Each structure stands twice: as structure tokens, then as C-alpha cells.
Amino acid sequence: MNINPQLLFNSSITFSVAGFLLFFKGFFLLGITGLAIAITSGLFWFMSGLFDKFESTPPEIESEEDKDEEGKGILKPF
């Protein structure tokens, strides 16, 4: 399941603000539920970004065009 991390981050901020507002207005059950949803979506956001960093990627294969006459790789800016 591939969820957009931006959607998870924005929903966690939205639910946390709504949870705090509802909690301080006196709607304790709705406030605590909103904060629980915010914490859960924040954890999903954090974990989805964390595991993408540790995925292995195969090394790039150098082509003959990337080498100069001396056999050294050509430096490219990006």
C-alpha cells in the first residue's frame, strides 16, 4: 500500500489541531480520538519515510561514454 507521505503529514497536523481544540472546548472524547488519529498517522508518516531510506539500490553501471582517455571517470556536476 503506497500512501502519499504529504497526505499523512498534513492529516496528522490537522487532526492534532482539531483534537486540541475539541479537547479544550469540552468535547473530551472527540478530542482524544482526534489526537489518537493524529499520533497514528504521524507514526505511519515517520515509518514510511524511514523505510524508504534503507532500501537497497543497485550500483549504476558505467558506460564507455563516461570515461575519458586516461580511464578516469568524468566529473559531472549532477
DRENVEX-897408 format. One record per atom (N, C-alpha, C, O): residue number from 1; residue in three letters; chain; x, z, y. Coordinates in Angstrom, 3 decimals, always signed. Example, Ala and Ser with C-alpha at 12.3 -4.5 7.8 and 13.67 -1.06 7.14 Angstrom:
residues 2
vexse i 1, aa ala, ch A, c1 +13.190, c3 +7.800, c2 -5.690
vexse i 1, aa ala, ch A, c1 +12.300, c3 +7.800, c2 -4.500
vexse i 1, aa ala, ch A, c1 +13.200, c3 +7.800, c2 -3.300
vexse i 1, aa ala, ch A, c1 +14.236, c3 +8.465, c2 -3.319
vexse i 2, aa ser, ch A, c1 +12.850, c3 +7.080, c2 -2.250
vexse i 2, aa ser, ch A, c1 +13.670, c3 +7.140, c2 -1.060
vexse i 2, aa ser, ch A, c1 +12.900, c3 +7.870, c2 +0.030
vexse i 2, aa ser, ch A, c1 +13.409, c3 +8.039, c2 +1.138
This chain:
residues 78
vexse i 1, aa met, ch A, c1 +0.848, c3 +0.000, c2 -1.166
vexse i 1, aa met, ch A, c1 +0.000, c3 +0.000, c2 +0.000
vexse i 1, aa met, ch A, c1 +0.900, c3 +0.000, c2 +1.237
vexse i 1, aa met, ch A, c1 +1.742, c3 +0.882, c2 +1.405
vexse i 2, aa asn, ch A, c1 +0.715, c3 -0.975, c2 +2.076
vexse i 2, aa asn, ch A, c1 +1.565, c3 -1.127, c2 +3.243
vexse i 2, aa asn, ch A, c1 +0.742, c3 -0.867, c2 +4.507
vexse i 2, aa asn, ch A, c1 -0.036, c3 -1.720, c2 +4.936
vexse i 3, aa ile, ch A, c1 +0.920, c3 +0.309, c2 +5.093
vexse i 3, aa ile, ch A, c1 +0.203, c3 +0.679, c2 +6.303
vexse i 3, aa ile, ch A, c1 +1.152, c3 +0.527, c2 +7.486
vexse i 3, aa ile, ch A, c1 +2.332, c3 +0.868, c2 +7.399
vexse i 4, aa asn, ch A, c1 +0.633, c3 +0.022, c2 +8.565
vexse i 4, aa asn, ch A, c1 +1.435, c3 -0.165, c2 +9.764
vexse i 4, aa asn, ch A, c1 +1.882, c3 +1.207, c2 +10.292
vexse i 4, aa asn, ch A, c1 +1.032, c3 +2.056, c2 +10.560
vexse i 5, aa pro, ch A, c1 +3.191, c3 +1.448, c2 +10.448
vexse i 5, aa pro, ch A, c1 +3.659, c3 +2.754, c2 +10.931
vexse i 5, aa pro, ch A, c1 +3.177, c3 +3.080, c2 +12.334
vexse i 5, aa pro, ch A, c1 +2.993, c3 +4.251, c2 +12.667
vexse i 6, aa gln, ch A, c1 +2.971, c3 +2.072, c2 +13.154
vexse i 6, aa gln, ch A, c1 +2.483, c3 +2.314, c2 +14.513
vexse i 6, aa gln, ch A, c1 +1.064, c3 +2.877, c2 +14.476
vexse i 6, aa gln, ch A, c1 +0.715, c3 +3.736, c2 +15.287
vexse i 7, aa leu, ch A, c1 +0.247, c3 +2.399, c2 +13.541
vexse i 7, aa leu, ch A, c1 -1.108, c3 +2.912, c2 +13.395
vexse i 7, aa leu, ch A, c1 -1.091, c3 +4.374, c2 +12.945
vexse i 7, aa leu, ch A, c1 -1.888, c3 +5.179, c2 +13.427
vexse i 8, aa leu, ch A, c1 -0.195, c3 +4.717, c2 +12.032
vexse i 8, aa leu, ch A, c1 -0.083, c3 +6.097, c2 +11.574
vexse i 8, aa leu, ch A, c1 +0.365, c3 +7.024, c2 +12.697
vexse i 8, aa leu, ch A, c1 -0.168, c3 +8.123, c2 +12.852
vexse i 9, aa phe, ch A, c1 +1.344, c3 +6.579, c2 +13.479
vexse i 9, aa phe, ch A, c1 +1.848, c3 +7.396, c2 +14.581
vexse i 9, aa phe, ch A, c1 +0.776, c3 +7.615, c2 +15.647
vexse i 9, aa phe, ch A, c1 +0.572, c3 +8.735, c2 +16.115
vexse i 10, aa asn, ch A, c1 +0.100, c3 +6.539, c2 +16.023
vexse i 10, aa asn, ch A, c1 -0.936, c3 +6.651, c2 +17.049
vexse i 10, aa asn, ch A, c1 -2.102, c3 +7.510, c2 +16.577
vexse i 10, aa asn, ch A, c1 -2.658, c3 +8.278, c2 +17.361
vexse i 11, aa ser, ch A, c1 -2.476, c3 +7.391, c2 +15.312
vexse i 11, aa ser, ch A, c1 -3.586, c3 +8.197, c2 +14.811
vexse i 11, aa ser, ch A, c1 -3.209, c3 +9.671, c2 +14.729
vexse i 11, aa ser, ch A, c1 -4.053, c3 +10.540, c2 +14.946
vexse i 12, aa ser, ch A, c1 -1.947, c3 +9.959, c2 +14.418
vexse i 12, aa ser, ch A, c1 -1.548, c3 +11.369, c2 +14.367
vexse i 12, aa ser, ch A, c1 -1.567, c3 +11.993, c2 +15.763
vexse i 12, aa ser, ch A, c1 -1.947, c3 +13.154, c2 +15.913
vexse i 13, aa ile, ch A, c1 -1.162, c3 +11.239, c2 +16.780
vexse i 13, aa ile, ch A, c1 -1.230, c3 +11.754, c2 +18.152
vexse i 13, aa ile, ch A, c1 -2.686, c3 +11.932, c2 +18.582
vexse i 13, aa ile, ch A, c1 -3.037, c3 +12.942, c2 +19.191
vexse i 14, aa thr, ch A, c1 -3.518, c3 +10.963, c2 +18.271
vexse i 14, aa thr, ch A, c1 -4.928, c3 +11.026, c2 +18.660
vexse i 14, aa thr, ch A, c1 -5.634, c3 +12.202, c2 +18.004
vexse i 14, aa thr, ch A, c1 -6.354, c3 +12.946, c2 +18.671
vexse i 15, aa phe, ch A, c1 -5.434, c3 +12.373, c2 +16.708
vexse i 15, aa phe, ch A, c1 -6.096, c3 +13.472, c2 +16.008
vexse i 15, aa phe, ch A, c1 -5.558, c3 +14.835, c2 +16.432
vexse i 15, aa phe, ch A, c1 -6.302, c3 +15.815, c2 +16.440
vexse i 16, aa ser, ch A, c1 -4.280, c3 +14.910, c2 +16.782
vexse i 16, aa ser, ch A, c1 -3.751, c3 +16.203, c2 +17.222
vexse i 16, aa ser, ch A, c1 -4.327, c3 +16.593, c2 +18.586
vexse i 16, aa ser, ch A, c1 -4.676, c3 +17.753, c2 +18.803
vexse i 17, aa val, ch A, c1 -4.427, c3 +15.628, c2 +19.503
vexse i 17, aa val, ch A, c1 -5.013, c3 +15.928, c2 +20.815
vexse i 17, aa val, ch A, c1 -6.494, c3 +16.282, c2 +20.676
vexse i 17, aa val, ch A, c1 -6.972, c3 +17.240, c2 +21.283
vexse i 18, aa ala, ch A, c1 -7.206, c3 +15.506, c2 +19.876
vexse i 18, aa ala, ch A, c1 -8.626, c3 +15.784, c2 +19.672
vexse i 18, aa ala, ch A, c1 -8.824, c3 +17.125, c2 +18.963
vexse i 18, aa ala, ch A, c1 -9.759, c3 +17.862, c2 +19.275
vexse i 19, aa gly, ch A, c1 -7.944, c3 +17.439, c2 +18.012
vexse i 19, aa gly, ch A, c1 -8.042, c3 +18.719, c2 +17.310
vexse i 19, aa gly, ch A, c1 -7.815, c3 +19.897, c2 +18.230
vexse i 19, aa gly, ch A, c1 -8.535, c3 +20.893, c2 +18.154
vexse i 20, aa phe, ch A, c1 -6.812, c3 +19.795, c2 +19.107
vexse i 20, aa phe, ch A, c1 -6.566, c3 +20.877, c2 +20.066
vexse i 20, aa phe, ch A, c1 -7.731, c3 +21.044, c2 +21.041
vexse i 20, aa phe, ch A, c1 -8.150, c3 +22.162, c2 +21.342
vexse i 21, aa leu, ch A, c1 -8.244, c3 +19.920, c2 +21.525
vexse i 21, aa leu, ch A, c1 -9.371, c3 +20.004, c2 +22.459
vexse i 21, aa leu, ch A, c1 -10.604, c3 +20.615, c2 +21.802
vexse i 21, aa leu, ch A, c1 -11.265, c3 +21.472, c2 +22.388
vexse i 22, aa leu, ch A, c1 -10.908, c3 +20.175, c2 +20.593
vexse i 22, aa leu, ch A, c1 -12.067, c3 +20.724, c2 +19.895
vexse i 22, aa leu, ch A, c1 -11.867, c3 +22.190, c2 +19.551
vexse i 22, aa leu, ch A, c1 -12.811, c3 +22.978, c2 +19.609
vexse i 23, aa phe, ch A, c1 -10.653, c3 +22.559, c2 +19.196
vexse i 23, aa phe, ch A, c1 -10.371, c3 +23.947, c2 +18.849
vexse i 23, aa phe, ch A, c1 -10.559, c3 +24.867, c2 +20.053
vexse i 23, aa phe, ch A, c1 -11.134, c3 +25.948, c2 +19.932
vexse i 24, aa phe, ch A, c1 -10.073, c3 +24.433, c2 +21.210
vexse i 24, aa phe, ch A, c1 -10.182, c3 +25.273, c2 +22.406
vexse i 24, aa phe, ch A, c1 -11.584, c3 +25.252, c2 +23.019
vexse i 24, aa phe, ch A, c1 -11.934, c3 +26.154, c2 +23.781
vexse i 25, aa lys, ch A, c1 -12.391, c3 +24.234, c2 +22.698
vexse i 25, aa lys, ch A, c1 -13.766, c3 +24.191, c2 +23.182
vexse i 25, aa lys, ch A, c1 -14.703, c3 +25.058, c2 +22.339
vexse i 25, aa lys, ch A, c1 -15.845, c3 +25.302, c2 +22.729
vexse i 26, aa gly, ch A, c1 -14.220, c3 +25.523, c2 +21.183
vexse i 26, aa gly, ch A, c1 -15.043, c3 +26.388, c2 +20.356
vexse i 26, aa gly, ch A, c1 -15.492, c3 +25.767, c2 +19.054
vexse i 26, aa gly, ch A, c1 -16.104, c3 +26.448, c2 +18.232
vexse i 27, aa phe, ch A, c1 -15.210, c3 +24.500, c2 +18.840
vexse i 27, aa phe, ch A, c1 -15.554, c3 +23.840, c2 +17.575
vexse i 27, aa phe, ch A, c1 -14.373, c3 +24.003, c2 +16.614
vexse i 27, aa phe, ch A, c1 -13.586, c3 +23.081, c2 +16.402
vexse i 28, aa phe, ch A, c1 -14.276, c3 +25.204, c2 +16.042
vexse i 28, aa phe, ch A, c1 -13.084, c3 +25.557, c2 +15.274
vexse i 28, aa phe, ch A, c1 -12.935, c3 +24.727, c2 +14.004
vexse i 28, aa phe, ch A, c1 -11.830, c3 +24.296, c2 +13.672
vexse i 29, aa leu, ch A, c1 -14.033, c3 +24.500, c2 +13.295
vexse i 29, aa leu, ch A, c1 -13.943, c3 +23.752, c2 +12.040
vexse i 29, aa leu, ch A, c1 -13.516, c3 +22.303, c2 +12.299
vexse i 29, aa leu, ch A, c1 -12.658, c3 +21.775, c2 +11.592
vexse i 30, aa leu, ch A, c1 -14.111, c3 +21.662, c2 +13.309
vexse i 30, aa leu, ch A, c1 -13.722, c3 +20.285, c2 +13.637
vexse i 30, aa leu, ch A, c1 -12.293, c3 +20.225, c2 +14.177
vexse i 30, aa leu, ch A, c1 -11.568, c3 +19.270, c2 +13.901
vexse i 31, aa gly, ch A, c1 -11.885, c3 +21.235, c2 +14.942
vexse i 31, aa gly, ch A, c1 -10.528, c3 +21.265, c2 +15.469
vexse i 31, aa gly, ch A, c1 -9.485, c3 +21.403, c2 +14.380
vexse i 31, aa gly, ch A, c1 -8.464, c3 +20.717, c2 +14.391
vexse i 32, aa ile, ch A, c1 -9.751, c3 +22.296, c2 +13.440
vexse i 32, aa ile, ch A, c1 -8.802, c3 +22.492, c2 +12.336
vexse i 32, aa ile, ch A, c1 -8.769, c3 +21.254, c2 +11.441
vexse i 32, aa ile, ch A, c1 -7.708, c3 +20.880, c2 +10.940
vexse i 33, aa thr, ch A, c1 -9.923, c3 +20.617, c2 +11.238
vexse i 33, aa thr, ch A, c1 -9.962, c3 +19.385, c2 +10.443
vexse i 33, aa thr, ch A, c1 -9.175, c3 +18.269, c2 +11.129
vexse i 33, aa thr, ch A, c1 -8.439, c3 +17.533, c2 +10.472
vexse i 34, aa gly, ch A, c1 -9.327, c3 +18.143, c2 +12.430
vexse i 34, aa gly, ch A, c1 -8.565, c3 +17.129, c2 +13.169
vexse i 34, aa gly, ch A, c1 -7.075, c3 +17.380, c2 +13.125
vexse i 34, aa gly, ch A, c1 -6.285, c3 +16.446, c2 +12.989
vexse i 35, aa leu, ch A, c1 -6.689, c3 +18.638, c2 +13.238
vexse i 35, aa leu, ch A, c1 -5.256, c3 +18.961, c2 +13.148
vexse i 35, aa leu, ch A, c1 -4.710, c3 +18.707, c2 +11.747
vexse i 35, aa leu, ch A, c1 -3.567, c3 +18.277, c2 +11.596
vexse i 36, aa ala, ch A, c1 -5.518, c3 +18.970, c2 +10.724
vexse i 36, aa ala, ch A, c1 -5.080, c3 +18.701, c2 +9.347
vexse i 36, aa ala, ch A, c1 -4.898, c3 +17.201, c2 +9.119
vexse i 36, aa ala, ch A, c1 -3.941, c3 +16.778, c2 +8.471
vexse i 37, aa ile, ch A, c1 -5.813, c3 +16.406, c2 +9.650
vexse i 37, aa ile, ch A, c1 -5.680, c3 +14.950, c2 +9.528
vexse i 37, aa ile, ch A, c1 -4.459, c3 +14.467, c2 +10.303
vexse i 37, aa ile, ch A, c1 -3.759, c3 +13.558, c2 +9.855
vexse i 38, aa ala, ch A, c1 -4.197, c3 +15.069, c2 +11.464
vexse i 38, aa ala, ch A, c1 -3.031, c3 +14.681, c2 +12.260
vexse i 38, aa ala, ch A, c1 -1.734, c3 +15.007, c2 +11.534
vexse i 38, aa ala, ch A, c1 -0.799, c3 +14.206, c2 +11.544
vexse i 39, aa ile, ch A, c1 -1.670, c3 +16.168, c2 +10.910
vexse i 39, aa ile, ch A, c1 -0.462, c3 +16.552, c2 +10.172
vexse i 39, aa ile, ch A, c1 -0.261, c3 +15.629, c2 +8.971
vexse i 39, aa ile, ch A, c1 +0.861, c3 +15.214, c2 +8.681
vexse i 40, aa thr, ch A, c1 -1.348, c3 +15.312, c2 +8.280
vexse i 40, aa thr, ch A, c1 -1.251, c3 +14.432, c2 +7.113
vexse i 40, aa thr, ch A, c1 -0.796, c3 +13.027, c2 +7.502
vexse i 40, aa thr, ch A, c1 +0.091, c3 +12.462, c2 +6.862
vexse i 41, aa ser, ch A, c1 -1.396, c3 +12.465, c2 +8.543
vexse i 41, aa ser, ch A, c1 -0.986, c3 +11.115, c2 +8.951
vexse i 41, aa ser, ch A, c1 +0.422, c3 +11.124, c2 +9.534
vexse i 41, aa ser, ch A, c1 +1.147, c3 +10.139, c2 +9.397
vexse i 42, aa gly, ch A, c1 +0.826, c3 +12.217, c2 +10.181
vexse i 42, aa gly, ch A, c1 +2.200, c3 +12.330, c2 +10.664
vexse i 42, aa gly, ch A, c1 +3.205, c3 +12.369, c2 +9.530
vexse i 42, aa gly, ch A, c1 +4.279, c3 +11.775, c2 +9.621
vexse i 43, aa leu, ch A, c1 +2.855, c3 +13.071, c2 +8.460
vexse i 43, aa leu, ch A, c1 +3.742, c3 +13.105, c2 +7.293
vexse i 43, aa leu, ch A, c1 +3.835, c3 +11.732, c2 +6.635
vexse i 43, aa leu, ch A, c1 +4.922, c3 +11.318, c2 +6.232
vexse i 44, aa phe, ch A, c1 +2.710, c3 +11.018, c2 +6.519
vexse i 44, aa phe, ch A, c1 +2.749, c3 +9.672, c2 +5.959
vexse i 44, aa phe, ch A, c1 +3.591, c3 +8.747, c2 +6.832
vexse i 44, aa phe, ch A, c1 +4.339, c3 +7.917, c2 +6.315
vexse i 45, aa trp, ch A, c1 +3.473, c3 +8.885, c2 +8.154
vexse i 45, aa trp, ch A, c1 +4.275, c3 +8.068, c2 +9.066
vexse i 45, aa trp, ch A, c1 +5.757, c3 +8.356, c2 +8.891
vexse i 45, aa trp, ch A, c1 +6.569, c3 +7.434, c2 +8.816
vexse i 46, aa phe, ch A, c1 +6.112, c3 +9.639, c2 +8.825
vexse i 46, aa phe, ch A, c1 +7.514, c3 +10.014, c2 +8.677
vexse i 46, aa phe, ch A, c1 +8.080, c3 +9.520, c2 +7.351
vexse i 46, aa phe, ch A, c1 +9.184, c3 +8.977, c2 +7.304
vexse i 47, aa met, ch A, c1 +7.324, c3 +9.709, c2 +6.279
vexse i 47, aa met, ch A, c1 +7.824, c3 +9.319, c2 +4.962
vexse i 47, aa met, ch A, c1 +7.891, c3 +7.797, c2 +4.808
vexse i 47, aa met, ch A, c1 +8.779, c3 +7.297, c2 +4.118
vexse i 48, aa ser, ch A, c1 +6.990, c3 +7.061, c2 +5.422
vexse i 48, aa ser, ch A, c1 +7.050, c3 +5.598, c2 +5.305
vexse i 48, aa ser, ch A, c1 +8.277, c3 +5.046, c2 +6.030
vexse i 48, aa ser, ch A, c1 +8.896, c3 +4.092, c2 +5.559
vexse i 49, aa gly, ch A, c1 +8.629, c3 +5.631, c2 +7.161
vexse i 49, aa gly, ch A, c1 +9.826, c3 +5.194, c2 +7.866
vexse i 49, aa gly, ch A, c1 +11.099, c3 +5.658, c2 +7.203
vexse i 49, aa gly, ch A, c1 +12.132, c3 +4.996, c2 +7.296
vexse i 50, aa leu, ch A, c1 +11.029, c3 +6.802, c2 +6.529
vexse i 50, aa leu, ch A, c1 +12.217, c3 +7.363, c2 +5.893
vexse i 50, aa leu, ch A, c1 +12.616, c3 +6.556, c2 +4.671
vexse i 50, aa leu, ch A, c1 +13.804, c3 +6.311, c2 +4.459
vexse i 51, aa phe, ch A, c1 +11.653, c3 +6.140, c2 +3.865
vexse i 51, aa phe, ch A, c1 +11.992, c3 +5.433, c2 +2.638
vexse i 51, aa phe, ch A, c1 +12.396, c3 +3.992, c2 +2.888
vexse i 51, aa phe, ch A, c1 +13.099, c3 +3.408, c2 +2.063
vexse i 52, aa asp, ch A, c1 +11.977, c3 +3.400, c2 +3.994
vexse i 52, aa asp, ch A, c1 +12.400, c3 +2.035, c2 +4.306
vexse i 52, aa asp, ch A, c1 +13.891, c3 +1.974, c2 +4.632
vexse i 52, aa asp, ch A, c1 +14.524, c3 +0.937, c2 +4.433
vexse i 53, aa lys, ch A, c1 +14.456, c3 +3.067, c2 +5.126
vexse i 53, aa lys, ch A, c1 +15.870, c3 +3.059, c2 +5.499
vexse i 53, aa lys, ch A, c1 +16.790, c3 +3.072, c2 +4.287
vexse i 53, aa lys, ch A, c1 +17.934, c3 +2.628, c2 +4.376
vexse i 54, aa phe, ch A, c1 +16.302, c3 +3.578, c2 +3.148
vexse i 54, aa phe, ch A, c1 +17.163, c3 +3.744, c2 +1.990
vexse i 54, aa phe, ch A, c1 +16.973, c3 +2.659, c2 +0.935
vexse i 54, aa phe, ch A, c1 +17.518, c3 +2.765, c2 -0.163
vexse i 55, aa glu, ch A, c1 +16.207, c3 +1.617, c2 +1.255
vexse i 55, aa glu, ch A, c1 +16.054, c3 +0.529, c2 +0.301
vexse i 55, aa glu, ch A, c1 +17.343, c3 -0.282, c2 +0.257
vexse i 55, aa glu, ch A, c1 +17.971, c3 -0.546, c2 +1.282
vexse i 56, aa ser, ch A, c1 +17.716, c3 -0.667, c2 -0.948
vexse i 56, aa ser, ch A, c1 +18.956, c3 -1.422, c2 -1.089
vexse i 56, aa ser, ch A, c1 +18.707, c3 -2.891, c2 -0.769
vexse i 56, aa ser, ch A, c1 +17.688, c3 -3.463, c2 -1.154
vexse i 57, aa thr, ch A, c1 +19.641, c3 -3.476, c2 -0.071
vexse i 57, aa thr, ch A, c1 +19.576, c3 -4.895, c2 +0.237
vexse i 57, aa thr, ch A, c1 +20.834, c3 -5.554, c2 -0.317
vexse i 57, aa thr, ch A, c1 +21.923, c3 -4.989, c2 -0.218
vexse i 58, aa pro, ch A, c1 +20.698, c3 -6.726, c2 -0.890
vexse i 58, aa pro, ch A, c1 +21.884, c3 -7.391, c2 -1.452
vexse i 58, aa pro, ch A, c1 +22.821, c3 -7.846, c2 -0.335
vexse i 58, aa pro, ch A, c1 +22.359, c3 -8.217, c2 +0.744
vexse i 59, aa pro, ch A, c1 +24.110, c3 -7.821, c2 -0.578
vexse i 59, aa pro, ch A, c1 +25.053, c3 -8.283, c2 +0.459
vexse i 59, aa pro, ch A, c1 +24.887, c3 -9.777, c2 +0.689
vexse i 59, aa pro, ch A, c1 +24.549, c3 -10.537, c2 -0.219
vexse i 60, aa glu, ch A, c1 +25.131, c3 -10.169, c2 +1.917
vexse i 60, aa glu, ch A, c1 +24.999, c3 -11.586, c2 +2.267
vexse i 60, aa glu, ch A, c1 +26.163, c3 -12.369, c2 +1.673
vexse i 60, aa glu, ch A, c1 +27.304, c3 -11.907, c2 +1.640
vexse i 61, aa ile, ch A, c1 +25.842, c3 -13.536, c2 +1.219
vexse i 61, aa ile, ch A, c1 +26.867, c3 -14.406, c2 +0.646
vexse i 61, aa ile, ch A, c1 +27.434, c3 -15.269, c2 +1.767
vexse i 61, aa ile, ch A, c1 +26.694, c3 -15.952, c2 +2.475
vexse i 62, aa glu, ch A, c1 +28.763, c3 -15.231, c2 +1.919
vexse i 62, aa glu, ch A, c1 +29.397, c3 -16.009, c2 +2.975
vexse i 62, aa glu, ch A, c1 +29.474, c3 -17.475, c2 +2.556
vexse i 62, aa glu, ch A, c1 +29.863, c3 -17.796, c2 +1.433
vexse i 63, aa ser, ch A, c1 +29.100, c3 -18.343, c2 +3.468
vexse i 63, aa ser, ch A, c1 +29.205, c3 -19.770, c2 +3.185
vexse i 63, aa ser, ch A, c1 +30.554, c3 -20.274, c2 +3.708
vexse i 63, aa ser, ch A, c1 +31.274, c3 -19.558, c2 +4.404
vexse i 64, aa glu, ch A, c1 +30.865, c3 -21.478, c2 +3.369
vexse i 64, aa glu, ch A, c1 +32.137, c3 -22.063, c2 +3.793
vexse i 64, aa glu, ch A, c1 +32.147, c3 -22.329, c2 +5.294
vexse i 64, aa glu, ch A, c1 +33.215, c3 -22.417, c2 +5.900
vexse i 65, aa glu, ch A, c1 +30.965, c3 -22.457, c2 +5.901
vexse i 65, aa glu, ch A, c1 +30.897, c3 -22.735, c2 +7.327
vexse i 65, aa glu, ch A, c1 +31.281, c3 -21.513, c2 +8.155
vexse i 65, aa glu, ch A, c1 +31.643, c3 -21.651, c2 +9.324
vexse i 66, aa asp, ch A, c1 +31.208, c3 -20.323, c2 +7.568
vexse i 66, aa asp, ch A, c1 +31.510, c3 -19.100, c2 +8.300
vexse i 66, aa asp, ch A, c1 +32.999, c3 -18.776, c2 +8.319
vexse i 66, aa asp, ch A, c1 +33.393, c3 -17.763, c2 +8.897
vexse i 67, aa lys, ch A, c1 +33.816, c3 -19.588, c2 +7.719
vexse i 67, aa lys, ch A, c1 +35.248, c3 -19.297, c2 +7.676
vexse i 67, aa lys, ch A, c1 +36.008, c3 -20.327, c2 +8.506
vexse i 67, aa lys, ch A, c1 +35.625, c3 -21.494, c2 +8.596
vexse i 68, aa asp, ch A, c1 +37.091, c3 -19.857, c2 +9.104
vexse i 68, aa asp, ch A, c1 +37.925, c3 -20.790, c2 +9.854
vexse i 68, aa asp, ch A, c1 +39.077, c3 -21.248, c2 +8.962
vexse i 68, aa asp, ch A, c1 +39.068, c3 -21.009, c2 +7.754
vexse i 69, aa glu, ch A, c1 +40.062, c3 -21.903, c2 +9.560
vexse i 69, aa glu, ch A, c1 +41.144, c3 -22.495, c2 +8.784
vexse i 69, aa glu, ch A, c1 +42.017, c3 -21.459, c2 +8.091
vexse i 69, aa glu, ch A, c1 +42.546, c3 -21.728, c2 +7.012
vexse i 70, aa glu, ch A, c1 +42.181, c3 -20.276, c2 +8.686
vexse i 70, aa glu, ch A, c1 +43.071, c3 -19.272, c2 +8.115
vexse i 70, aa glu, ch A, c1 +42.395, c3 -18.441, c2 +7.039
vexse i 70, aa glu, ch A, c1 +43.041, c3 -17.595, c2 +6.421
vexse i 71, aa gly, ch A, c1 +41.109, c3 -18.662, c2 +6.801
vexse i 71, aa gly, ch A, c1 +40.415, c3 -17.909, c2 +5.773
vexse i 71, aa gly, ch A, c1 +39.745, c3 -16.636, c2 +6.283
vexse i 71, aa gly, ch A, c1 +39.078, c3 -15.943, c2 +5.514
vexse i 72, aa lys, ch A, c1 +39.908, c3 -16.324, c2 +7.543
vexse i 72, aa lys, ch A, c1 +39.263, c3 -15.148, c2 +8.102
vexse i 72, aa lys, ch A, c1 +37.843, c3 -15.505, c2 +8.542
vexse i 72, aa lys, ch A, c1 +37.561, c3 -16.650, c2 +8.898
vexse i 73, aa gly, ch A, c1 +36.963, c3 -14.518, c2 +8.512
vexse i 73, aa gly, ch A, c1 +35.595, c3 -14.764, c2 +8.944
vexse i 73, aa gly, ch A, c1 +35.513, c3 -14.927, c2 +10.453
vexse i 73, aa gly, ch A, c1 +36.247, c3 -14.270, c2 +11.191
vexse i 74, aa ile, ch A, c1 +34.657, c3 -15.769, c2 +10.899
vexse i 74, aa ile, ch A, c1 +34.457, c3 -15.971, c2 +12.327
vexse i 74, aa ile, ch A, c1 +33.601, c3 -14.849, c2 +12.858
vexse i 74, aa ile, ch A, c1 +32.569, c3 -14.523, c2 +12.273
vexse i 75, aa leu, ch A, c1 +34.016, c3 -14.251, c2 +13.964
vexse i 75, aa leu, ch A, c1 +33.229, c3 -13.186, c2 +14.575
vexse i 75, aa leu, ch A, c1 +32.048, c3 -13.786, c2 +15.310
vexse i 75, aa leu, ch A, c1 +32.192, c3 -14.677, c2 +16.148
vexse i 76, aa lys, ch A, c1 +30.877, c3 -13.275, c2 +14.973
vexse i 76, aa lys, ch A, c1 +29.654, c3 -13.734, c2 +15.646
vexse i 76, aa lys, ch A, c1 +29.096, c3 -12.568, c2 +16.436
vexse i 76, aa lys, ch A, c1 +29.171, c3 -11.429, c2 +15.977
vexse i 77, aa pro, ch A, c1 +28.537, c3 -12.820, c2 +17.613
vexse i 77, aa pro, ch A, c1 +28.038, c3 -11.705, c2 +18.426
vexse i 77, aa pro, ch A, c1 +26.899, c3 -10.961, c2 +17.753
vexse i 77, aa pro, ch A, c1 +26.889, c3 -9.730, c2 +17.746
vexse i 78, aa phe, ch A, c1 +25.931, c3 -11.690, c2 +17.182
vexse i 78, aa phe, ch A, c1 +24.827, c3 -11.048, c2 +16.490
vexse i 78, aa phe, ch A, c1 +24.352, c3 -11.895, c2 +15.361
vexse i 78, aa phe, ch A, c1 +23.418, c3 -11.515, c2 +14.655
